[in-house]
Amino acid sequence: MKKEERYKKGKGKLQKFSVQQSVAAGLVLMIMVIFICKIFVWEAKLYICDETQVKVEDTTKACAYGFEKKLSEYTQMVKSMVSCLPDNQNVLNTENLKTVRELKKIDYIYSSYLVDVSGTAMNHQGDTVDLKDNQFVKDTLKTGKQGCSQLTYGVNGEKAVIYIGVPVLDDNQVLTGMGLIAVKVSIFSEDISESKTMGKSTCMLIDEEGIVADSYNGQMTKLKEIEDLFTYLEDAKYPGREGYTKIRNEIAVKKTNQQEFEEDGKRYYITYTPVKSIDGYFTAIYEYDYIYGVALKIDQDSNYMVAVIVMVFLMFFITLFVIHRIVKKQAENKNKELEEKAEIDALTTLYNKAATEKYIRDYLENEGKNARSILFIVDVDKFKSINDTKGHAFGDLVLSTIGKKISSEFRATDIVGRIGGDEFLVFLKHIPNHEIEVKEAEKIVNFFRELEPGDYVKTKVTASIGGAVYPDDAEDFETLFKAADEAVYKTKERGRDGYSFYKQDVNN
């Protein structure tokens, strides 16, 4: 009796201790959740800022690359022009004028020229122009290499242009002059206006001295008109001691980077990247709130988050469980995808040998144990000859064409795979009688006879086919495969391009 009382007393203490322990654990856990939320808020701010900075920098690089790519396209246009001149010895011949005029019609080309080795030029209007003192023209004629000039200002009312030159060579590969175009830099702002991210900034194309050749004012920045970026930045304030100096030094060595600054009491963010083909720079200035606005909003809302932490606490375990299930499901799907890829023959997109044999064995040992099925081994006739005469690339094309088309000849439940260099397996489930077996064998024969791999090189492809029936010819995969293989050899003995069945053609 005393023993029972001691048990009840101990049990009560245990229950009391468990309640106290649960409350304490709950309080500790709640404090931990609040602490974790604060850390989460901090990390989220950093992450969002970093992601936005990376996005801005990547977009700036992409726009600079797109600008250089467009200059490269214009270079190709000039190259095409000079390659089809009627007279490539006397470049100033008026017979070449039509070609020059056609080039001028292209968008953003301010003017086009043909220049002889002395620097005398003929423009698209047929006027003679003296370009002997143009340094870019002199350099191109001296080196004989195509390229782009630096930003050139004050060309007949245009704020800035970029010259693109391509040497002209006669039939003996002797330099006789050059093709030259002046491209308006307004193509820069045209490209920027189509970018969603850049459209929220003030973008500028500058030379190495900071002079602005072209600019685009986006939706979110209301900057005054800037003509000299370096002068503008020199008067700004920076969080670090080397802000302006750092920008100048990095631009001098053609480095991509970002920098925060303050102008007229407002904070901005500048990113810059080189445009190497013209010794220029692509810059974009964003309002500080675009980069850090979301992070600041998170910070302001963090106190509210703490106020509702009890609700978050209740949802925490549910969320954790859901995340766990999602991650687990994703991992299972990923593993399944990897397993499926491991079962596929890369060349034909059919099952590989291991997967084909595995699925046939599984079927024969389980679902199809009492069903009538047939296994065909398909051997491409004289495939070595195809490789030797047409090349291995064409041989691969033959195999890949077979792989892409043969599956569509059968049901989705049937098993089709490649088991060797030029050997395929076709396993057909639920075949009721011999008439169907013959029909399916003839279908495979005709499939190969009608196969036309390649668009230009044509060749006749045939196959030797051997069939074995489960369970009539064998009651396991190995024996069934062996029977079908013997039937293949029987087909080859008969002259290939046909089929044989183990029971009718080999066993008898």
C-alpha positions in Angstrom: 0.0 0.0 0.0 2.8 2.4 0.9 4.5 1.5 -2.3 1.4 2.5 -4.2 1.2 5.8 -2.4 4.8 6.5 -3.1 4.1 5.8 -6.8 1.2 8.2 -6.9 3.2 10.9 -5.1 6.1 10.5 -7.4 3.8 10.5 -10.4 2.2 13.8 -9.3 5.7 15.4 -8.9 6.6 14.1 -12.4 3.4 15.6 -13.9 4.1 18.9 -12.1 7.7 18.9 -13.3 6.6 18.2 -16.8 4.2 21.2 -16.9 6.8 23.5 -15.5 9.3 22.1 -17.9 6.9 22.6 -20.8 6.2 26.2 -19.9 9.9 27.0 -19.4 10.7 25.3 -22.7 7.9 27.3 -24.4 9.2 30.6 -23.0 12.8 29.7 -24.1 11.6 28.7 -27.4 9.6 31.9 -27.9 12.6 34.0 -27.0 14.7 32.0 -29.4 12.0 32.5 -32.1 12.0 36.3 -31.4 15.8 36.3 -31.6 15.8 34.2 -34.8 13.2 36.6 -36.3 15.5 39.6 -35.5 18.4 37.8 -37.1 16.2 36.8 -40.1 15.2 40.4 -40.5 18.8 41.5 -40.5 19.9 38.7 -42.9 16.9 39.5 -45.2 18.0 43.1 -45.4 21.5 42.1 -46.3 20.3 39.5 -48.8 17.9 41.8 -50.5 20.5 44.6 -50.7 23.1 42.2 -52.0 20.7 40.7 -54.6 19.6 44.1 -55.8 23.2 45.3 -56.1 24.2 42.1 -58.0 21.1 42.5 -60.3 22.0 46.2 -61.0 25.7 45.4 -61.7 24.8 42.4 -63.9 22.3 44.5 -65.9 24.9 47.3 -66.3 27.3 44.7 -67.7 24.7 43.3 -70.0 23.8 46.7 -71.4 27.5 47.5 -72.0 27.9 44.2 -73.7 24.8 44.8 -75.8 26.1 48.2 -76.8 29.4 46.6 -77.9 27.6 43.9 -79.7 25.6 46.5 -81.6 28.9 48.2 -82.6 30.1 44.8 -83.7 27.0 44.4 -85.9 27.7 47.8 -87.5 31.3 46.7 -88.1 30.0 43.6 -89.9 27.8 45.9 -92.1 30.9 47.9 -93.1 32.8 44.8 -93.7 30.1 43.5 -96.0 30.1 46.8 -97.9 33.8 46.8 -98.6 33.8 43.1 -99.6 31.4 43.8 -102.5 32.8 47.1 -103.9 32.7 47.1 -107.7 36.2 48.6 -107.7 38.4 47.6 -104.8 41.6 49.1 -106.2 40.4 52.7 -106.8 38.1 53.0 -103.8 37.1 56.6 -104.7 35.7 55.4 -108.0 32.1 56.7 -108.4 31.1 53.1 -109.2 31.4 52.5 -105.5 29.1 55.3 -104.6 25.9 53.2 -104.7 27.3 50.8 -102.1 28.2 53.7 -99.8 24.7 55.3 -100.1 23.0 52.0 -99.2 25.0 51.8 -96.0 23.9 55.4 -95.1 20.2 54.3 -95.1 20.7 52.1 -92.0 19.3 53.5 -88.8 21.7 55.6 -86.6 24.4 55.9 -89.3 25.1 59.6 -89.5 27.4 59.4 -92.5 29.3 56.8 -94.6 32.6 57.1 -96.5 35.2 55.4 -98.6 38.7 56.6 -97.9 41.8 56.0 -100.0 45.3 55.4 -98.5 46.1 59.1 -98.6 43.1 60.0 -96.3 41.0 61.5 -99.1 37.4 60.4 -98.7 34.2 60.2 -100.7 31.0 60.5 -98.6 27.6 59.0 -99.3 26.6 62.2 -101.2 29.6 61.8 -103.6 31.4 64.8 -102.1 35.2 64.7 -101.5 36.1 65.0 -97.9 39.6 65.5 -96.4 40.2 63.0 -93.5 44.0 63.1 -93.6 44.0 64.6 -90.1 41.5 62.2 -88.6 43.6 60.2 -86.1 41.3 57.1 -86.3 41.5 57.1 -90.1 45.3 57.4 -89.9 45.6 54.6 -87.4 43.3 52.2 -89.4 45.2 52.9 -92.6 48.4 52.3 -90.8 47.6 49.1 -89.0 45.1 47.7 -91.6 42.9 46.5 -88.8 39.1 47.1 -88.4 37.8 48.7 -85.2 36.0 51.6 -83.5 37.1 55.0 -82.6 36.8 56.7 -79.2 33.8 59.0 -78.7 34.1 61.9 -81.1 32.3 65.2 -80.4 31.0 68.1 -82.5 30.5 66.3 -85.8 28.2 68.6 -87.8 25.7 69.2 -85.0 25.8 65.7 -83.5 26.6 65.6 -79.8 28.9 62.6 -80.4 29.6 59.9 -82.9 31.6 56.7 -83.0 33.6 56.0 -86.2 33.8 52.4 -87.4 36.4 51.6 -90.0 37.2 48.4 -92.0 40.2 48.2 -94.4 39.7 47.6 -98.1 42.0 45.1 -99.7 42.4 44.5 -103.5 42.5 41.1 -105.1 46.2 40.8 -104.1 45.4 41.5 -100.5 47.0 45.0 -100.8 45.5 47.8 -98.7 43.8 50.3 -101.0 41.8 52.3 -98.4 39.0 51.8 -95.9 35.2 51.8 -95.4 34.1 54.3 -92.7 30.9 55.1 -91.0 29.9 57.6 -88.3 27.4 56.0 -85.9 25.2 58.3 -83.7 25.6 57.5 -80.0 21.9 57.9 -79.6 21.7 54.1 -80.2 22.8 54.0 -76.5 19.8 55.6 -75.0 17.5 53.7 -77.5 18.7 50.4 -76.0 18.5 51.6 -72.4 14.9 52.7 -72.8 14.0 49.0 -73.5 15.5 47.7 -70.3 13.2 47.5 -67.2 16.0 47.8 -64.7 18.0 50.4 -66.5 14.7 52.3 -67.1 14.7 53.1 -63.4 18.0 54.9 -63.5 19.9 57.7 -65.1 22.3 56.0 -67.6 25.2 57.7 -69.2 27.8 56.8 -71.9 31.0 58.7 -71.0 34.6 58.8 -72.3 37.6 58.3 -70.1 37.6 62.0 -69.1 34.0 61.7 -67.8 32.4 63.7 -70.6 28.9 62.5 -71.2 28.3 61.6 -74.8 24.7 60.4 -74.4 22.3 59.8 -71.5 18.9 58.5 -70.6 16.8 59.7 -67.6 14.7 56.9 -66.2 11.5 56.9 -64.2 12.9 57.0 -60.7 15.8 59.4 -60.9 15.3 63.2 -61.3 18.9 64.2 -61.8 19.8 67.5 -63.4 21.4 67.4 -66.8 25.0 66.2 -66.4 27.6 67.1 -69.0 30.8 66.1 -67.0 30.2 63.1 -64.7 33.6 63.4 -62.9 32.9 67.1 -62.0 29.4 66.1 -60.8 30.8 63.2 -58.6 33.7 65.3 -57.3 31.3 67.6 -55.5 29.3 64.7 -54.0 29.6 63.3 -50.5 30.7 59.7 -49.9 30.4 57.3 -46.9 34.1 56.4 -47.2 37.2 58.6 -47.4 38.1 57.4 -50.9 34.7 57.5 -52.6 35.5 59.8 -55.5 39.1 58.8 -55.8 38.1 55.1 -55.8 35.7 55.7 -58.7 38.3 57.6 -60.8 41.0 55.0 -60.1 38.7 52.1 -61.0 37.4 53.7 -64.2 41.1 54.4 -65.1 41.9 50.7 -65.0 38.5 49.7 -66.6 37.1 48.0 -63.5 33.4 47.3 -62.9 32.1 48.3 -59.5 29.5 50.3 -57.5 29.5 53.2 -55.0 27.1 55.0 -52.8 27.1 58.9 -52.7 25.0 61.9 -51.6 24.1 64.9 -53.7 21.9 67.8 -52.6 20.9 66.0 -49.5 19.7 62.9 -51.4 21.4 59.5 -51.5 22.2 57.8 -54.8 24.0 54.7 -56.0 26.2 54.5 -59.0 27.4 51.5 -60.9 29.9 51.6 -63.8 31.4 49.2 -66.3 33.8 49.6 -69.2 32.9 49.7 -72.9 36.3 48.6 -74.1 35.9 48.9 -77.8 35.6 52.7 -77.6 37.6 53.3 -74.4 34.4 54.5 -72.8 32.3 53.7 -69.8 28.7 52.8 -69.2 27.3 54.2 -65.9 23.9 54.0 -64.2 22.8 56.1 -61.2 19.9 54.9 -59.0 18.1 56.5 -56.2 19.2 55.0 -52.9 15.7 53.8 -52.1 15.6 51.6 -55.2 18.6 49.7 -53.8 17.8 49.8 -50.1 14.1 50.7 -50.1 12.8 47.2 -49.5 15.4 46.6 -46.8 14.5 49.8 -45.0 10.8 48.9 -45.1 11.7 45.5 -43.5 13.5 47.3 -40.8 10.6 49.6 -40.0 8.2 46.6 -39.9 10.4 44.5 -37.6 8.8 45.9 -34.4 5.4 44.9 -35.7 6.8 41.5 -36.4 7.8 41.1 -32.8 4.3 42.2 -31.7 2.7 39.3 -33.5 5.4 36.8 -32.6 3.0 34.6 -30.7 1.0 33.9 -33.8 4.2 33.3 -35.7 5.2 30.9 -32.9 2.0 28.9 -33.4 2.6 28.8 -37.1 6.3 28.0 -36.8 6.0 24.2 -36.4 3.3 24.0 -39.1 5.6 26.0 -41.5 8.6 23.9 -40.6 6.6 20.7 -41.2 5.4 22.0 -44.6 8.9 23.1 -45.6 10.2 19.7 -44.6 7.6 18.0 -46.7 8.2 20.2 -49.7 12.0 19.8 -49.5 11.6 16.0 -49.1 9.2 15.9 -52.1 11.6 18.0 -54.1 14.5 15.7 -53.2 12.4 12.6 -54.1 11.5 14.2 -57.5 15.2 15.1 -58.1 16.3 11.6 -57.2 13.6 10.2 -59.5 14.7 12.5 -62.3 18.4 11.4 -61.9 17.4 7.8 -61.8 15.4 8.2 -65.0 18.4 10.0 -66.7 20.6 7.1 -65.6 18.3 4.7 -67.4 18.4 6.5 -70.8 20.7 5.9 -73.7 22.0 9.4 -74.6 22.2 8.8 -78.3 18.8 7.2 -79.0 16.8 8.5 -75.9 15.6 4.9 -75.4 16.2 2.8 -72.3 19.8 1.6 -72.0 20.8 -2.0 -71.6 20.6 -2.2 -67.8 17.2 -0.4 -67.6 15.7 -2.4 -70.5 16.7 -5.8 -68.9 15.5 -4.6 -65.4 12.1 -3.5 -66.6 11.5 -6.7 -68.6 12.7 -8.9 -65.6 10.4 -7.0 -63.2 7.4 -7.5 -65.6 8.0 -11.2 -66.1 8.5 -11.8 -62.4 5.4 -9.8 -61.3 2.6 -8.3 -63.4 3.3 -10.4 -66.5 4.1 -13.7 -64.9 0.9 -15.3 -66.3 0.6 -13.2 -69.4 1.8 -14.0 -73.0 4.5 -11.6 -74.3 7.1 -11.5 -77.0 10.7 -10.4 -77.0 12.3 -9.2 -80.3 16.0 -8.6 -80.7 16.6 -6.2 -83.6 20.1 -6.1 -85.1 20.8 -3.4 -87.7 22.2 -5.0 -90.8 25.7 -4.2 -91.9 26.0 -1.3 -89.5 29.8 -1.5 -89.6 29.7 -0.9 -93.3 27.6 2.2 -92.8 30.2 3.5 -90.3 33.0 2.7 -92.6 31.6 4.1 -95.8 29.5 7.1 -94.4 31.4 7.9 -91.3 30.7 7.5 -87.6 28.7 10.7 -87.4 26.3 9.4 -90.0 26.2 6.1 -88.1 25.2 7.9 -84.9 22.5 9.8 -86.9 21.1 6.4 -88.1 21.0 5.2 -84.5 19.5 8.4 -83.1 16.8 8.4 -85.9 15.9 4.8 -85.0 15.6 5.8 -81.3 13.4 8.8 -82.0 11.0 7.0 -84.3 10.8 3.4 -83.2 9.0 4.0 -79.9 6.1 5.6 -81.7 5.4 2.3 -83.4 4.4 0.6 -80.2 2.2 1.1 -77.1 3.4 3.3 -74.2 3.3 0.2 -72.0 5.8 -1.8 -74.2 9.5 -1.7 -73.5 12.0 -0.5 -76.2 15.7 -0.1 -75.5 19.1 -0.1 -77.0 21.3 -2.9 -75.6 24.5 -2.6 -77.8 26.1 -0.7 -80.6 23.6 -1.6 -83.2 21.2 -3.9 -81.2 17.8 -3.0 -79.9 15.2 -4.9 -77.7 11.5 -4.6 -78.3 9.4 -6.3 -75.6 5.6 -6.4 -76.3 3.2 -7.2 -73.5 -0.1 -9.1 -73.7 0.3 -10.7 -77.2 -2.8 -13.0 -77.6 -1.7 -15.2 -80.6 0.8 -15.9 -83.3 -0.9 -13.8 -85.9 -0.3 -10.7 -83.8 3.4 -11.8 -83.4 3.8 -11.9 -87.1 2.1 -8.6 -87.6 4.4 -6.9 -85.1 7.5 -8.5 -86.6 6.5 -7.3 -90.1 5.9 -3.8 -88.6 9.5 -3.7 -87.4 10.8 -4.9 -90.8 8.8 -2.3 -92.7 9.9 0.4 -90.2 13.5 -0.1 -91.1 12.8 -0.4 -94.8 11.0 2.9 -94.8 13.6 4.6 -92.5 15.4 7.6 -94.1 18.0 9.0 -91.8 19.8 12.2 -92.9 18.6 15.1 -95.1 21.3 14.9 -97.7 23.0 11.5 -97.5 20.6 8.7 -98.2 21.1 5.0 -97.4 19.0 1.9 -97.1 18.7 0.6 -93.6 17.4 -2.9 -92.9 17.4 -5.1 -89.8 17.6 -8.8 -88.8 14.9 -9.6 -86.2 14.6 -12.6 -83.9 11.5 -13.2 -81.8 10.9 -15.4 -78.7 7.6 -15.9 -76.9 7.0 -16.0 -73.2 6.2 -18.5 -71.8 6.1 -20.7 -74.9 9.8 -20.5 -75.6 11.2 -19.6 -72.2 10.0 -18.9 -68.7 12.7 -16.4 -67.6 14.5 -13.4 -69.2 17.9 -15.0 -69.8 16.4 -18.0 -71.6 14.0 -15.8 -73.5 16.9 -13.5 -74.6 19.0 -16.5 -75.7 16.1 -17.9 -77.8 15.5 -14.5 -79.5 19.2 -14.2 -80.2 19.2 -17.6 -81.9 16.3 -16.5 -84.0 18.3 -13.4 -85.1 21.1 -15.6 -86.3 18.5 -17.7 -88.2 17.4 -14.5 -90.0 21.0 -13.6 -90.9 21.4 -17.1 -92.3 18.4 -16.4 -94.5 20.0 -13.3 -96.0 19.0 -10.6 -93.4 16.3 -8.0 -93.8 13.6 -10.1 -92.2 12.5 -11.9 -89.1 12.5 -15.4 -87.5 10.7 -16.9 -84.6 12.5 -19.3 -82.2 9.7 -21.9 -82.1 8.8 -21.9 -85.8 12.2 -21.2 -87.4 14.9 -22.4 -85.0 13.5 -25.0 -82.6 12.0 -27.0 -85.6 
